[in-house]
C-alpha cells in the first residue's frame, strides 16, 4: 500500500520583495519603480480609496518634510542621470521635482497639491520611456 506524502510547509517569507542592487538597467528600473510607489502610492485614504504616498505625508511637516520629499524625488533624477538620459529629459525631470517642492511649500494649498500633482510618477514615465527605447531587455510584462 502506497503511503501518501504530506506536503511540506515552507517557512513564511517576509512580505514585500528584494530591491536589486546592481547598476544594470533592469536593477535601476526596479529601484525607481519601488521609489515611485513609495512616494506616490504606498497608502490609501480610507473611504475614498485615493492612493497617496510618503510625498504627501511628508508634506504635512513644514519645511523639513518638503526637503525630504524633494531629496527622495531627486533620487529618481540621480538614477536617470546614471543611466545616461539626455540633458533635456533630466532638466524636465528636475523641473517636475522643483515645481512639486515649490508648490508643496505653500501652507495648506501645498498639502492638497502634493496629493494631486505627482511629480515622481511623471518622472517615472519619462524614465520608463527612455528605458523601453534604449534598454528593451528591461521591459516587464505585467499580467
C-alpha positions, -999 to 999 in steps of 0.1 A, spaced: 0 0 0 13 34 -10 17 60 16 5 95 9 30 122 14 20 152 34 30 185 18 60 202 34 53 235 49 76 263 39 88 289 63 69 321 59 87 346 36 88 382 46 62 403 28 74 426 0 103 420 -24 140 424 -26 153 455 -43 182 447 -67 215 464 -60 232 463 -94 239 491 -118 223 475 -148 192 490 -164 169 463 -151 180 469 -115 176 507 -119 142 501 -133 131 481 -103 145 506 -78 129 536 -95 95 518 -97 98 510 -60 107 546 -50 78 560 -71 54 536 -55 67 546 -20 64 583 -27 31 584 -46 10 552 -40 21 535 -8 -10 544 13 -48 546 5 -71 572 21 -99 552 37 -134 559 24 -124 575 -9 -98 549 -18 -74 575 -31 -38 564 -32 -12 587 -16 24 582 -7 52 594 15 55 626 -5 20 638 6 26 626 42 59 643 45 44 675 30 24 678 62 56 685 81 66 721 74 99 728 56 117 696 67 90 673 51 92 691 18 130 690 18 130 652 25 104 646 -2 124 666 -27 156 647 -18 138 614 -23 124 627 -57 159 637 -66 170 601 -62 150 592 -93 167 620 -111 201 608 -100 193 572 -112 182 587 -146 215 606 -148 235 575 -142 216 557 -170 227 585 -194 194 602 -201 197 633 -223 201 666 -205 168 679 -218 150 649 -201 170 654 -169 160 691 -170 124 683 -174 125 658 -145 143 683 -124 116 709 -132 90 684 -121 107 679 -87 113 717 -83 77 726 -91 64 699 -67 87 712 -39 78 749 -46 40 742 -46 44 719 -16 60 746 5 28 767 4 8 760 36 -25 741 31 -25 746 -7 7 727 -9 -7 697 10 -35 694 -15 -11 698 -44 11 670 -31 -18 647 -33 -29 658 -68 4 667 -86 26 636 -88 60 647 -100 76 613 -92 50 595 -114 57 619 -142 95 614 -138 90 576 -137 71 578 -171 99 598 -186 125 573 -174 105 542 -184 100 556 -220 138 560 -222 144 525 -208 119 510 -232 136 527 -262 172 522 -252 172 491 -230 143 470 -243 155 439 -224 144 456 -191 107 456 -201 84 438 -178 51 424 -190 26 425 -161 -4 403 -163 
